[in-house]
Amino acid sequence: MPTISRKGLLMPESPIRKLVPYAEQATKDGKTIYYLNIGQPDIKTPEVALNAVKENDIEILSYSRSEGSDTYRKKLAAYYNKFDINVSQEDIIVTTGASEGLLFLFSSIMDPGDEVIISEPFYANYIAFSTSSGVNVVPAICSIDDNFALPSIETFEKLITPKTKAILICNPGNPTGYLYSKEEIEKLAKLAIKHDLFLVADEVYREFVYDGNTHYSIMQVDGLEEHAVVIDSVSKRYSMCGARVGCLVSKNKTVLKTVLKFAQARLSPPTYAQIASEAALDTPQSYFDDVIEEYVGRRNTLISELQKIDGVKVAKPKGAFYCIVELPIKNSDHFAQWLLEKFDINGETVMVAPAGGFYSTPGLGLNQVRIAYVLNKESLIKAVHILKEALKVYKD
Ligand SMILES: Cc1ncc(COP(=O)(O)O)c(C=O)c1O
């Protein structure tokens, strides 16, 4: 039989999706599942975005430009300008989700064998994008005991080798909810300049920032223009995960020119979805105010319910809608599967994401799970109650 590639063998399974067959079986068995495992918000997509697709009279659904439609990129630039990010449409390439932006960027700035330093735990697909590009991930390990703050700059600097090409952060973070301070961003920027590295920030959760904090983007740092690349998306901002629209933003013309070649090879981002994404930029601020209020309420409910369980440790997130929870167990893969297969209270159980997949360091995260607070408060209270009762009877 013909063999598949080494790269194909190395590609990791999604730590979130690998439990899906067990969830499907649990559903077939009549169980109700509280899905705490995925980042699919239950928040409604803004009407302006949906209406732009419903009400338009396109007769030919043609390709757009490879870098994305001019009108969308122009309006996107105006959106960034509001956040004190000084870019124009020439600095933006529209991609098929942040996922494609990351893939194109990795292939554009790194060769096989190069290294990217990523603060860990991180969004699990960063490993998949690195594997696709033949790039090695070097983790900068963050601890739940520090609320997942950035390790010291000295620790970061020790990780830099002649193979290092980039530092990647997610701000605010999935899976930790950590929000980087202006000081932390500035320290990373200095390091990137000193060692001539790219500083890449995945800012898909930019709006989801709580407790009066403000988001500080790497694109706001003076002097970082040639080093900074932002990856962005409409998926979470407007609850438009299925639109598959994201973008890559940079002032570095060589990066943009290179990414564009990858973008040309896949012809164009989706046309209807760009129309929806362009219209979504007219979403009123009141939409975000309501969404933020809802997430803050959910986060507070979740954290206070979790803190009532003996042996549970949780880092309070300052942004995004996830948190990492340490449980009094040895193997969260086994625990998550057991919850679906063997446990329920009156026919109800929960699905959590085992956190091992958010670490590249073997052995880390095995007693942790990621919880996404994408359910309403009542459901969160019920779900945490189920977790609490499950922990009383679970045996590793
Ligand atoms: C941190 C982070 N980056 C990127 C993505 C992928 O975004 P997209 O749907 O735009 O591909 C996600 C999706 O959950 C994410 O959490």
The ligand as a Gaussian input file, in Angstrom:
#p B3LYP/6-31G(d) Opt

LIG

0 1
 C       -6.791000      31.695000      19.581000
 C       -7.465000      31.287000      18.333000
 N       -6.876000      31.568000      17.171000
 C       -7.429000      31.205000      16.008000
 C       -8.629000      30.517000      15.970000
 C       -9.196000      30.117000      14.653000
 O      -10.024000      31.126000      14.205000
 P      -10.785000      31.046000      12.808000
 O      -12.151000      30.501000      13.089000
 O      -10.850000      32.470000      12.358000
 O       -9.996000      30.200000      11.898000
 C       -9.274000      30.214000      17.172000
 C      -10.544000      29.472000      17.156000
 O      -11.044000      29.013000      18.161000
 C       -8.678000      30.610000      18.372000
 O       -9.247000      30.339000      19.552000

